[in-house]
Amino acid sequence: MKIVDMMLENYWILKEDDKDAYYYAKDNVSKVREFFSEKLGYQVIVNPTLIKLEKLPGALECWMGIDGFEDCMEYAFLCMLLMFLEDKPGGEQFLLSQLTEYIEGVFTGDGKVDWTLYRHRRFIIKVIKFALEMGMIRLNDGSESDFASDGAAEALYENTGISVYFMRQFTGNFMSYGGIEDIMGDEWSHMDTERGRIRRNRVYRRLVMSPAVYSEGGDDSDYEYIKNFKGVVQSDIEDRLSAQLHVHKNAAFVVLPQNKGYRGVFPQNSALSDIALQMNLIIREHVNEGVLKVSNDDVIRVSQYEFKGIVEKLKRRFVKGWSKEYRDMGFEKLYGSIVEYMKSFSMIRLEEYTGDVHIMPICGKIEGNYPEDFEKAAGENDGK
């Protein structure tokens, strides 16, 4: 359904940015509000400014976070920007220096904020650019980019008033939470755990938001739910997402049709996505040849040294078809890029202490190759 696609793919739909999308969502969201609420536990915010589906994860994943943010201080600066904007009505202007002074005064993390440090200035610039992109503030004069080279540079911004909808509301006292588990469990604290709704919501969220849901063993209640209620879940996935639910012995996937995709799904239209598909092809070939052994849980466990060997074979075989960036990339950087990308799509997991690589079942689900004449031509060129 188009309305489901819109609500899932967009963080929010702003009337100011796209009136057609806003009014379409406003007119049609009632058709799917019950599905979002009952199956995923998501609430829909509708007001004259925006429409937002409050999307929450079913489980923590390594890919979660804001694209481009690399340091905890960037997230801290974002939270302080939200605090700064909360006290200002929509339409009120403010200077960059007012924001930096506020952050310097309220920051309570490790160390202290020092705007003479390029690193700290770069962090706040990234946060401001993110807020501009999300529509939480507008730039009226100047540019935050000048702040990177000149700590005295100034810029004028305007609060749009929508930042109050960026963070979700917590039912408990946030300051009393001791860790991520408390935050994840916040929304369930007032619910009757015997009704089974918590598990249902968690399972649907994982299926919709994660590349794969893996069985963690015989006592994995989430995976048992998928197997026991496969028909109902499949019907919902087909009706609402126009997709299919594939359930295997140790893994479940939501598979989209070829003519449909969301931002951030695999495969993507990128060179690294193609490389990952080729990596999966080589892994399957190694399994067929008996080089790699699949365990009872459908996971292949190899050392980091062995996994690097697979990447080396990948590069020798396919590098001629890669983009210049990856053709010229040093091996260690290439290896790191492939590992991080495959981790982000649940294709591999790394042992924390040994660095051993667990090749997950999704690698056997989708693979890619060049046309037959490519490898033939590449071999002929090598022989010249």
N, C-alpha and C positions, 0 to 999 in steps of 0.2 A: 504494500500500500504506500502511495506517495507520501501521505501524512506521517506514517511511521518512519519512513526514510528521512524525511526532513527533521523530525524531532530527534532522531538518534544521531544524525550526522552533524547537526549544528549545536554548538554550545548553547546559544540562544538565537532567536530571530528578532532582530530589531526593526521596528516599524520605520524608523528614520532611514535605515540602510536599504530595505527592500519592502516596500508597501504591499506589493503583490503577494510575496511569500508570507508576510505577516497576516494579511486578511485571509489568505487561503488556509493557513494554519488555524486561525481563529474560528473560521467557519467549519472546519473539519475535525478539530481536536476532540470534540465530544464523542466521535465515533470510536476513538481508541483510548479514551481516558480510563475506561474500566480495565482494558488489557494492561496498560502501563501500571495501574494501581494494584490489581489483583495478582498479576503474574510476575511483575518485576519489582513491585513495591515503590514505584516512582510516582512522584506528584508533579502535576503540571501547573506552572504559574502563568496566568494570563492577565495582563493589565494593559492600559492604553499605550505603553511604551514598548513592551517586549512580550514574547512568549518563550518560556523555558521549560524544558523537561529536566527535572532534578536527577541527573544520572549518577548512580553510585556503583562502585564495583562489587562483585560478589566475592572476590579474593584479590589479594595484593599481587601485582605483576610487576616485573622489572621494567617494563616499558612505560609505566604510568608516570606522569609528570608533565611539565610544560616544555614543549620543544624549544631548545636553545638554552634552557636553564641548566647550569652545570654545578652550582654551588648552593649550599643551604642558605647562605647569606642572601642570595637572590630571592628565595622564597620568603625570607624574613623581611626584606625590603618591600616585597609585594604586599605582605600582610600589613605593614606599617603604612603603605600608600592607601590601602583600604580604610584603615583607621583614620588617616588624615582626611580622606574624602567623606567619611561618614558624618563628620561635623559640619560639612558644607552643603548648602542647598544646591540643587541643580541650577546650572547657569552661572554660578559664582566662579570668578577667575582667581588664579593663584600663580605665583612665581615659582620657578624651579628652586630658587634659593630658600623660599619658605618651606618647601618639601624637604630639602636636604637638611635644613636646620631642625625640622621636626624629627626626622629620622635619627639624626645625631643625638637628639635629646632623649628619645624614648628607647633606643636600641639597648637590649639587655643581654645579648648573646656573648659568646666568647670574644674577648678583646673589645675594641671599640671602633666605631666608624671614623675613618680618617679620609676626608675627601682629597687630601694631597696625594693619596695612593691611586694610581691609575686603575688598579684592580677594582677598588670600591666604586670609582666613577663609572667604570664599564658596567658594573653590576646594576647600578641605578638606571643607566641608560637603557639596558636591556629590559628592565622592569617597566620603564616609561613607554618604550616602544610596544611592549605587550599590551599595556593599558590602552594605548592609542588604537592598536589593532582590534582590541575587543570592544572599542567604543565607550570605554568608561571615562575617558577624558578626550578633549579636543586641543589641538595646538592652535593658538591664536597668533603668536608672534615668536620669531626666533627658532632655534632648533636645539634639542637636547644633545645632538651629536657634537656640537661645539664644546660641550662640557668635558668630553674625553680628553681634549688637548689643552683646555683652559678651565681650571677649576672655578674661575670667576665668571664664566659665561652664563648668560641669563636666557630664559625663555618664559613665555606666558601661556598658561593653559586654562582650560575651562572644565569644570566638573559637569558631566552630563546627567548625573543623578542615578545612573543604573548600577553603580558599583555595589550598592546595598544588596543586589540580587546575585552577586558573584559567589559569595560563600553561602553554603547551606546553613540552616539553623540547627543547632544542637539542642536535644531535649534536656541534657544534663549540664552540669557546671564544667565547662571546658577546662578550667584551671585545675580541676581535681583529677583529670585523666593522667594516668601514669605512663601510657604508651599507646602505640598504634592500635593494639587490641581493644583498648577502651574506646577509642574513636570509632573503630569499625563496628563495635557492638552498641554504640549509642542509640541508633534508631530502633534497635530491637528491645531496649530495656523496658519499655512499657507494654510489650506485646505478650500474649499468652503463648508460650513456646510449645504447648501441647497441640495447638491447632495445625501445625505443620506448615504454616505460612512462611515462616522464616526460611526453612529449607527450600521451599518452592521458589521464593524470591531470589535466594542466593543462586540456585541452579540456573534459573532463566537468565540472570545477570551474567553469570559466567559463560553461558552458551552464546549470548548476544555480544558480549564485549571481549571475549578472549579467543585467540586463534584455535585453542583446543582445550578440552576438559579431559584430564587424564585420571584414570582410576589409581587411587593411592593404596589399594589393597582391599581385603575382604570387609573391613569395617568402614569403608568410605560411603557414608550415607548419601552424599550428593550423587555419586555415580550410580548407586542403587536406585535412587529416585529416577534418574534418566532411563535406566533399563526397565523399571517397573511401570513407568508412565510414558513410555516411548511414543505410543500412539497419540496421546493428548498433546505432548510437547511437539511432535512432528506436525500435527494439525495446526497448532498455533504458529509455528515457524513458517509453514507454507502459506497460511492465510494472511499473516501480518507482514512477513518479510519477503515473500515470494522466493523462499530459499528451501533447501532440503536439510534434514537432520540425518547425519550418518553416525550410527552407533556401532562401534566395534568392541571387541573383548576388553580392551584397556584404554580406549579413547573415543571421544565423541566430538563431532565437528558440525558447525553450521556452514554449509557450502552454498555460495551464491551462484546464480546462473552467470554465464560468460558475459552477457550484455549488461551486467549490473555490478556496481561496486561502490564502496564507501571510501572516504579518505582513510588511509591507514590500514587497509586490508591487504592481504597477500594473495596472489602476486600483485606487485605494483608496477607502474610504468617507470622503472628506474634500472640503471645498470647493476646495482647491487642486488636487486630482486632477481634479475636474470642469473646472476652468479650463484645465488642461493639455490635456484632451480637446478642449475647444472651440478651444484654440490650434491643435491639430493639424488640426481641421476647416478653419480659415481658411487654414492653410498649404496644405492640399490644394486648396482652392478657388483660391488664388493660382497654384498650379502649373497647374491646368486652364485658367485664364484667360491663362496665359502671362506673368503678372507675375513669377513666380519660375522660375528655370531649374535643372533637375536635371542635375548633371554625370555623367560616365560611371561614377563610383563611387557614384552614387545619393545624393550629398551636395549640399545646397543651401548655397551660401556667400553670406552677406549681411553688410553692415556693421552695426555696432551701431545706427546711426541708422535703417537700414531695419528692423531687428528691433523697435526701439521703435515704429516705425510700425505694425507688425503688432499689437503689444500694444495700441496706442491704438485700432485698429479693433476688436479683441477686446472691449475695455472698452465702447466705444460700443454694440456690438451685443448684448452679453450681460449687462451689469452689473445690469440690473433683476432678474435671477434669482439673483444671488450673495448669499451671506450678508452680514450687516451689516458684519462685519469687513473684507471685501474691497470692499464698496460704498463705504465711507467712507475707505478707505486712499488715501493720497497716491500719485500716479503713480510716483514714483521708488521708493518702498518696494514697491509692487505689482510693478513691473518687476523689482526685485531678487529678490522672492520667487518669481516665475515662472521667472526664469533659474536660480536655485539649485535649484528643484524639478526643472526639466527636465534640468539637468545631472546630478542625482542618479539619474535613470532613463535616462541615456545618450541622451536625446533631442537634446541640443545639446552642442557643444564650443566653447570660446572660445579664440581665438588669444591667446597670452600677451602679445604686444607690441602688436598692433593693436586687440584687443578684438573683432575680427570674429567673427561667429557662424556655426558650421557646423551646419546643421540635418540631423540624422542620419536614416537610413532608417526607424527605428522610428516616426517621426512619421507616416509614411504607412501604418503598420500598424494603428493604433487611433485612433479619434476619437470625439467625442461631440457631441450636439446636444440642444436642448430640443425638445419636441413642436412640430409645425407651428403649432398654435394659439397657442403662447407668443409667437413672434416677430410673429405677426399682431396679437395683443392689445397687445404692447409698442409696435408701430408706431401702432396706433389711439390709445393713450394719449399718445404723443408728439404726435399731431396735435391733441389737445384743447387 
